[in-house]
Amino acid sequence: MGRPIGKYDSKKRYCPMLGHEVSFAYCRAPGTNLPCRRIFDCWRQVVDIEGFIREHFNDDEIDSILAPRKDKMTSLVELIEKARRDNGPSE
């Protein structure tokens, strides 16, 4: 069995996206089950991030982490469509 996924959770770094210090735990799971897409850049010099990701995530998850970010318009349209589906038909 490998290292526990929370091994580095108490370590902290400055987050260039948020503009303040955050813990590794936040970057590892920022409101989703997958790490922040910038985890490799931000944590590379602090922990063996490539090894950590390979140990705890499968190939499909790693592909999702590394996938380019959707543009804002695409994301907005997807959010609107999801809200319509979740709220059911309007009458």
C-alpha positions in Angstrom: 0.0 0.0 0.0 1.3 3.5 -0.9 1.5 6.7 1.1 -1.8 8.1 2.5 -3.4 10.7 0.2 -3.3 13.3 3.0 0.4 13.0 3.7 1.2 16.5 2.4 -2.1 18.2 3.4 -0.7 20.5 6.0 2.0 22.0 3.7 1.2 25.5 2.5 2.1 27.6 -0.5 1.0 30.9 -2.1 -1.7 30.3 -4.7 -1.2 32.6 -7.8 -4.9 32.0 -8.9 -6.4 32.9 -5.5 -3.8 35.4 -4.4 -3.2 34.0 -0.9 -1.7 31.0 0.9 -3.5 27.7 0.7 -2.8 24.2 1.9 -1.9 21.2 -0.2 -5.2 19.7 0.9 -7.1 22.5 -0.9 -5.1 22.1 -4.1 -5.5 18.3 -4.0 -9.3 18.6 -3.8 -10.5 22.2 -4.5 -14.3 21.4 -4.2 -13.9 18.5 -6.6 -12.5 15.0 -6.5 -9.6 16.0 -8.8 -6.7 18.3 -8.0 -6.4 21.8 -9.3 -5.1 21.9 -12.9 -2.0 23.9 -11.7 -1.0 21.5 -9.0 2.1 20.4 -11.0 3.4 23.9 -11.4 2.7 25.1 -7.9 4.0 22.1 -5.9 6.8 20.7 -8.1 9.5 22.1 -6.0 7.9 21.2 -2.6 6.9 17.5 -3.1 7.3 14.8 -5.7 4.0 15.9 -7.3 4.3 13.6 -10.3 4.8 10.6 -8.1 2.0 11.6 -5.8 -0.4 12.1 -8.7 0.6 8.7 -10.3 0.2 7.0 -7.0 -3.3 8.3 -6.2 -5.1 8.9 -9.5 -5.7 6.7 -12.6 -4.9 7.6 -16.2 -8.3 9.0 -17.0 -8.2 11.2 -13.9 -4.7 12.4 -14.8 -5.9 13.2 -18.3 -8.7 15.3 -16.8 -6.3 17.1 -14.6 -4.1 17.9 -17.5 -6.9 18.8 -20.0 -6.9 22.4 -21.2 -9.4 24.6 -19.4 -12.7 25.3 -21.2 -13.2 28.9 -22.4 -15.6 31.0 -20.3 -18.4 31.0 -22.8 -18.5 27.2 -23.1 -18.5 26.9 -19.3 -21.3 29.4 -19.0 -23.5 27.6 -21.6 -22.9 24.3 -19.9 -23.9 25.8 -16.5 -27.1 27.2 -18.0 -28.0 23.9 -19.6 -27.3 22.0 -16.3 -29.4 24.5 -14.4 -32.3 24.0 -16.8 -32.0 20.2 -16.6 -31.8 20.3 -12.8 -34.8 22.6 -12.4 -37.0 20.6 -14.8 -39.3 21.9 -17.5 -40.6 25.4 -17.0 -44.3 26.0 -17.6 
